[in-house]
Amino acid sequence: MKLRPMIYAALFAAVLCVLAPLTIIIPVSPVPLSLATFVIYIAASSTNWKTGTIAVALYLLIGFIGLPVFSGFTGGAQKLVGPTGGFLIGYIPCAFIIGILIDKFGSKKWLYPAAMVLGTIVLYALGTIWIMISLKYTLAAALAACVLPFLPGDAVKIILASVAGPQLRRILNKQRG
């Protein structure tokens, strides 16, 4: 990996570490609302699949070793194996899917939100399955608690990231020269 992509990965991991702990607790959900997915959408859509995915993996590693970068300023392995661990782990395929689709077909502007929606579906699926297993929720209960309350916010994040991502990608590509 060249120096510039490493810097971008570290930068996006740092932004995740700063913004992801800032959360809003939703009373009906064991999953807090954070800006983590927004940062992941931006990282994956503005760099490339490898840089965006590495940024997310680096963020998870930082949290895994115990630094308080997860929701509510928590960290440690227990968060990754706890009820919300499926969502945390799901950040990796989310970033990968967004990045790989945009890398392959990125000249089409409609692809940005489509890739983010697809990545989010995979994220929701992994998180929902994990919640069902760890908390013994039914599928309906898990969807009601961990997906439905997040749809409006994630829609807004996808719209904003679909506007910002291509512009930031153009700027970063110019920097590569």
Secondary structure, DSSP 8 states (H G I E B T S, - for coil): --HHHHHHHHHHHHHHHHHTT-EE--TT-SS-EESHHHHHHHHHHHS-HHHHHHHHHHHHHHHHTT-S-BTTTB-SHHHHHSTTHHHHHHHHHHHHHHHHHHHHHTTSTTHHHHHHHHHHHHHHHHHHHHHHHHH---HHHHHHHHTGGGHHHHHHHHHHHHHHHHHHHHHHHHHH-
